[in-house]
Amino acid sequence: MENIKDIARVLSKIDDQKLIEEFLSSILTKKELEDLSSRWELVKLLDKGISQRKIAKDLHLSLCKITRGSKELKKENSALKRIIKEINS
């Protein structure tokens, strides 16, 4: 997990969205990028109150993935919830 900390540190210092997109595209496969994108989308939809079943249908995801996102949002001091709050303010 030390590498995740290093990636987070590096990304936190970059103020260039295009460069971050290029970086992510360089280290992740197309499938990994699609998975990351759909997981982010499902978290935003859950935060808006959209039902898990509707999200599963609309995004073609398993309820298991959606339930995981839902549980993460419900955790005390959830990082996902804090980030969503930050981007919405």
N, C-alpha and C positions, 0 to 999 in steps of 0.2 A: 504493500500500500504506500510505500515511500514514493514510488513513481507518481502516484495519483497526487500526492502532496506537492511534488515538484511541478507537475502539469498545472495544478491549480494556482501555484505561486506565479508561474510564468504567465498564464492567462490573465491573472489579476493585474499584471503590470502593462498589458497591451491595451491601448485605447484605439484600436483600428479593427473594426468589425470585419472588413474584407480579409485582413491578414489572419484573423482567428478562423474565419470560414476556410481559407486556403490551408491553414494548419490542420484543422480537423479533417478536411478532405484528403490531406497527405497521409495522415496516420490511420484513418479508418477506411474500411471498405465501403462500397456503395450500400450494401446490406446493413452494415453497422450504422451508417449515417441515417438510413431509413428507419431503423429501429429506434435510434436516439430521438429522431424527429417525432415519431409516432408516440413514444413515451412522454415526451414533453407536451405534445398536443393533448394526450389523454389527461394529464395532470391539470392542464389549464381548463379543460372541459369539466372535470370533476369539481374544480374550484368554483365553476360557474353554476354548479348544481345539476348538471346533466346526469341522467341516470346511467349506471354502469352498463345496462343492457343496450341502451341507445348508442353509447360510445363503442361498445363491442361491435354492434352492427355497422355503424358509420365508418369506423376505422379498421374494420376487419381484424380485430384483436381478440385474444382469448380473455375471458372473464378473470382468469388467474392474474394476468398482467395488470388488468385494471384494478382488481382488488388490492394488489400490492401497492399501486399508486395511491389508492384510497387510504390504506393503512398508514402510509408514509405521511399523508396530509393530516391525519388525525393524531399523529404523535405530538407529544408536548414539545414545544420549541422546534417544530419541524423545519428543516432547512428548505424543503420545497415550498412550504407555506410562506416562509420569510422571503424567499426569492420572488414568489408571485406577488406578495404584498409590495415588495420593493419596485418591481417593474410596473405595477399598477398605480404607483403614487407619483 
